[in-house]
Amino acid sequence: MKNAILVTGGAGYIGSKLSYELLDKKKKVVIIDNLSTGSRKLLPKKAVFIKSDLNDEAQLRKVFDKYKIETVFHMAACTDVRESMINPAKYYLNNVEATRRLLEASKNKIKKLVFSSTCAVYDVNKKNIVSENDQILPKSVYGLTKYLSEKLIKNYSSIHNFNYAILRYFNVAGCDEQNRTGFVKRGPLFNNIAKNLAKNKSEINIYGNKFPTIDGTAIRDYIFIEDLVKYHLDILKKIKNKSYLLNLGYGKGFSVNEVVDEFQKYHNKRIKKNYLKQRKGEMSKIISNNKKLKYLTGQKIPKDILYKMVITSLNWAKKIK
Ligand SMILES: NC(=O)c1ccc[n+]([C@@H]2O[C@H](COP(=O)([O-])OP(=O)(O)OC[C@H]3O[C@@H](n4cnc5c(N)ncnc54)[C@H](O)[C@@H]3O)[C@@H](O)[C@H]2O)c1
């Protein structure tokens, strides 16, 4: 197999969806994943799967040579903000050092690299709506490891002659519309509610209802995974002699209550909202300034976007319950 595309973290929530999409477009896909939070169940059958850790540099070199890889989507990472504060060393090793090894193994071989970064890099104390050139001040070790990875990518790109797109995702939600892949882990709001409802547990814990927002619950810029992945492919086409740094969001948000109320429409019992103390360091609202993304992709946001994120989450949760 020649000129395959490498997806690191392709057994995870976003990586598996991207891999399906690339295969649908007849691309050859190689996935490297250590299955730490991903699952074999999410892997598309047509992809080549190599179970390996990114810190195994010798294995990485073999993969680059064998499959003549020129394009990399680097999605593998540990992503739990709270865990990163308890065990920072794990995050430096798994996110920063693993990125450095990936860059070492791929240098002078690849032409394009797309990196999954996060809005957790921004200084959220100052502004609720953040642009790409706003101040960087991650509150968590997770956010910091993503920012350090961005720096490494820029540095290697300037020396080793490849172009990149650093994509700062806001809150990714919803699942594959064909119900082939989705989330396995709990944590994000949509996953938690969908999993509860699929198990007929009609309740949800909500952390904080005294935020300075329309209804007191936190507001996030949720982006539908179908759109997120489509933007990856649009942007990949644009990376030729240029690199990009982009927010991936809709530039508008939904409150936790609004999300729960949308789920309520498709559930036959009343969903009990358990309001708990807000978590330490939790921000009230974060929204993307998505001007650059709109300009590059002609982004249009359908009116029923919340419905789509909710219904695909429910369909997936019912399938895997
Ligand atoms: N889900 C979101 O809302 C969101 C928001 C912002 C950024 N991101 C970023 O998007 C990427 C994908 O996130 P996700 O939600 O799909 O998470 P996920 O946990 O479902 O996927 C990550 C995958 O990477 C694998 N992995 C982790 N460390 C590895 C290593 N050292 N070597 C090999 N494989 C490894 C895991 O097994 C897993 O399959 C991450 O980089 C994350 O930081 C996600």
The ligand as a Gaussian input file, in Angstrom:
#p B3LYP/6-31G(d) Opt

LIG

0 1
 N      -13.690000      15.417000      21.793000
 C      -13.551000      16.728000      21.871000
 O      -14.523000      17.465000      22.134000
 C      -12.204000      17.373000      21.626000
 C      -12.086000      18.752000      21.820000
 C      -10.850000      19.341000      21.577000
 C       -9.768000      18.592000      21.125000
 N       -9.911000      17.246000      20.977000
 C       -8.728000      16.472000      20.518000
 O       -9.133000      15.569000      19.506000
 C       -8.348000      14.379000      19.573000
 C       -9.253000      13.163000      19.578000
 O      -10.074000      13.228000      20.742000
 P      -11.235000      12.171000      21.030000
 O      -12.333000      12.910000      21.699000
 O      -11.498000      11.372000      19.804000
 O      -10.519000      11.264000      22.150000
 P      -10.394000       9.667000      22.247000
 O       -9.837000       9.394000      23.603000
 O      -11.678000       9.020000      21.872000
 O       -9.311000       9.338000      21.140000
 C       -7.915000       9.401000      21.360000
 C       -7.306000       8.115000      20.812000
 O       -5.878000       8.189000      20.920000
 C       -5.379000       6.941000      21.408000
 N       -4.091000       7.253000      22.063000
 C       -3.897000       8.071000      23.126000
 N       -2.579000       8.166000      23.395000
 C       -1.933000       7.391000      22.481000
 C       -0.558000       7.084000      22.239000
 N        0.421000       7.574000      22.996000
 N       -0.240000       6.257000      21.213000
 C       -1.227000       5.733000      20.440000
 N       -2.548000       5.987000      20.617000
 C       -2.896000       6.806000      21.624000
 C       -6.475000       6.437000      22.330000
 O       -6.453000       5.047000      22.543000
 C       -7.738000       6.863000      21.589000
 O       -8.177000       5.883000      20.678000
 C       -7.469000      14.510000      20.817000
 O       -6.179000      14.908000      20.403000
 C       -8.133000      15.602000      21.612000
 O       -7.191000      16.334000      22.392000
 C      -11.099000      16.614000      21.224000

